[in-house]
Amino acid sequence: MLQELFAIIEARKVEAVAGSYTAELLAGGEDVILKKVGEEAMEVILAAKGQGNQRLVEETADLFYHVLVLLAQRGLSLADVEEELRRRHRR
């Protein structure tokens, strides 16, 4: 699913669809995206500290999405993150 989502985000970089939240984030630039990543990270913490597992899952999904948008904005990919994880695992 993360690969599918990332492909959609990449498509929005090429062709901004009217009304697309992803296209709006990308058009807003890195500072807008970073603000959302920070907000979502805080919401993950709050959910973990007392809002239950379902809320934690929901907020983690939001954080993953916004991090993928950030990666796309920077010209990076999910594969870049996967490779870093593989590199760390080989140590």
C-alpha positions in Angstrom: 0.0 0.0 0.0 2.8 2.4 0.7 4.2 1.9 -2.8 0.8 2.6 -4.3 0.3 5.7 -2.2 3.8 7.0 -3.1 3.0 6.4 -6.8 -0.1 8.6 -6.4 1.9 11.3 -4.7 4.5 11.2 -7.5 1.6 11.5 -10.1 0.4 14.6 -8.3 3.8 16.2 -8.7 3.5 15.7 -12.4 -0.1 16.6 -12.8 -1.8 18.6 -10.0 -5.4 17.5 -9.8 -7.8 20.3 -8.8 -9.0 19.7 -5.3 -6.2 17.3 -4.4 -4.9 17.7 -0.9 -1.6 16.1 -2.1 -1.3 18.6 -4.9 -2.0 21.4 -2.5 0.7 20.3 -0.1 3.2 20.0 -2.9 2.3 23.4 -4.2 2.7 24.8 -0.7 6.3 23.8 -0.6 8.6 22.2 1.9 7.8 24.4 4.8 4.1 23.6 4.6 4.9 19.9 4.3 7.3 20.0 7.3 4.7 21.8 9.4 2.2 18.9 8.7 4.9 16.3 9.5 5.5 17.9 12.8 1.8 18.2 13.6 1.2 14.5 12.7 4.2 13.4 14.8 2.8 15.2 17.8 -0.6 13.6 17.2 1.1 10.1 17.1 2.6 10.8 20.5 -0.7 12.0 21.9 -2.5 9.0 20.6 0.0 6.6 22.0 -0.2 8.3 25.4 -3.9 7.8 25.9 -6.2 7.8 22.9 -6.2 4.0 22.2 -4.7 1.8 19.6 -7.2 2.6 16.8 -6.3 6.3 17.1 -2.6 5.5 17.2 -3.0 3.5 13.9 -5.0 6.4 12.3 -2.4 9.0 13.3 0.5 6.8 12.2 -1.1 6.5 8.8 -1.4 10.3 8.6 2.3 10.6 9.6 3.4 8.0 7.0 1.4 9.9 4.3 2.9 13.2 5.1 6.5 11.8 5.3 5.9 10.3 1.8 4.9 13.7 0.5 8.1 15.2 2.0 10.2 12.5 0.4 8.5 13.2 -3.0 9.0 16.9 -2.6 12.7 16.3 -2.0 13.1 14.0 -5.0 13.6 11.0 -2.8 11.7 7.7 -2.8 10.4 5.0 -0.5 13.2 2.8 -2.0 15.7 5.3 -0.6 14.4 4.7 2.9 14.1 0.9 2.3 17.8 0.9 1.2 18.8 2.7 4.4 17.0 0.2 6.5 18.7 -2.7 4.6 22.1 -1.0 5.1 21.4 -0.7 8.9 20.2 -4.3 9.1 23.5 -5.6 7.5 25.6 -4.0 10.2 
